[in-house]
Amino acid sequence: MAIIVNLDVMLARRKVSSKELAEAVGITAQNLSILKTGKAKAIRFTTLEAICAFLACQPGDILEYRPDGDSPATQGD
């Protein structure tokens, strides 16, 4: 998929657990896990807004567009 979810990176930077974020945002741990692993097909703007507000970040810190077939190792080469 061309959209990469970097939520786990932001959680680590902010030293916040998935459980804390799920409780603060009001979503289930299971749905947060689906989002973290990139298996989600969509995200509501209200959920994204709540995540960004809690983690004090921008949507671009969480979501990244990477063309298919473009792996992190080949970027910037």
C-alpha positions as CSV (number, residue, x, y, z in Angstrom):
1,M,0.0,0.0,0.0
2,A,1.2,3.5,-0.8
3,I,0.2,5.0,2.5
4,I,2.5,4.0,5.4
5,V,1.3,4.5,9.0
6,N,4.1,5.6,11.3
7,L,2.0,5.6,14.5
8,D,4.4,3.2,16.3
9,V,7.3,5.6,15.6
10,M,5.3,8.6,17.1
11,L,4.3,6.5,20.1
12,A,7.9,5.6,20.8
13,R,9.0,9.3,20.3
14,R,6.4,10.5,22.8
15,K,7.0,7.5,25.1
16,V,3.3,6.7,25.1
17,S,1.8,3.2,25.1
18,S,-0.8,2.0,22.7
19,K,-3.1,1.5,25.6
20,E,-2.7,5.1,26.8
21,L,-3.4,6.4,23.3
22,A,-6.4,4.1,22.7
23,E,-8.0,5.3,26.0
24,A,-7.2,9.0,25.3
25,V,-8.6,8.8,21.8
26,G,-11.6,6.6,22.6
27,I,-10.9,3.7,20.2
28,T,-10.4,0.1,21.1
29,A,-6.9,-1.4,21.4
30,Q,-7.8,-3.7,18.6
31,N,-8.7,-0.9,16.2
32,L,-5.5,1.0,17.2
33,S,-3.5,-2.2,16.5
34,I,-5.1,-2.4,13.0
35,L,-4.2,1.2,12.4
36,K,-0.6,0.7,13.6
37,T,0.0,-2.3,11.5
38,G,-1.2,-0.6,8.3
39,K,-4.1,-2.9,7.9
40,A,-6.7,-0.2,8.2
41,K,-8.4,0.9,5.0
42,A,-9.5,4.3,6.3
43,I,-9.2,6.6,9.2
44,R,-11.8,9.2,10.3
45,F,-10.5,12.8,10.4
46,T,-11.9,13.0,14.0
47,T,-9.8,10.0,15.0
48,L,-6.7,11.5,13.3
49,E,-7.3,14.8,14.9
50,A,-7.6,13.2,18.4
51,I,-4.4,11.2,17.8
52,C,-2.5,14.3,16.7
53,A,-3.9,16.4,19.6
54,F,-2.8,13.7,22.1
55,L,0.6,13.1,20.6
56,A,1.2,16.8,19.7
57,C,2.1,16.1,16.1
58,Q,0.9,16.7,12.6
59,P,-1.0,14.2,10.4
60,G,2.2,14.0,8.2
61,D,4.1,12.6,11.2
62,I,1.7,9.6,11.3
63,L,0.8,9.1,7.6
64,E,3.4,8.9,4.8
65,Y,2.9,8.5,1.1
66,R,5.4,6.1,-0.5
67,P,4.8,4.9,-4.1
68,D,4.4,1.2,-4.3
69,G,7.6,-0.6,-4.7
70,D,9.6,2.2,-3.1
71,S,11.2,0.7,0.0
72,P,12.8,2.8,2.7
73,A,16.2,1.4,1.7
74,T,15.9,2.8,-1.9
75,Q,14.7,6.2,-0.9
76,G,17.3,9.0,-1.3
77,D,19.5,6.8,-3.5
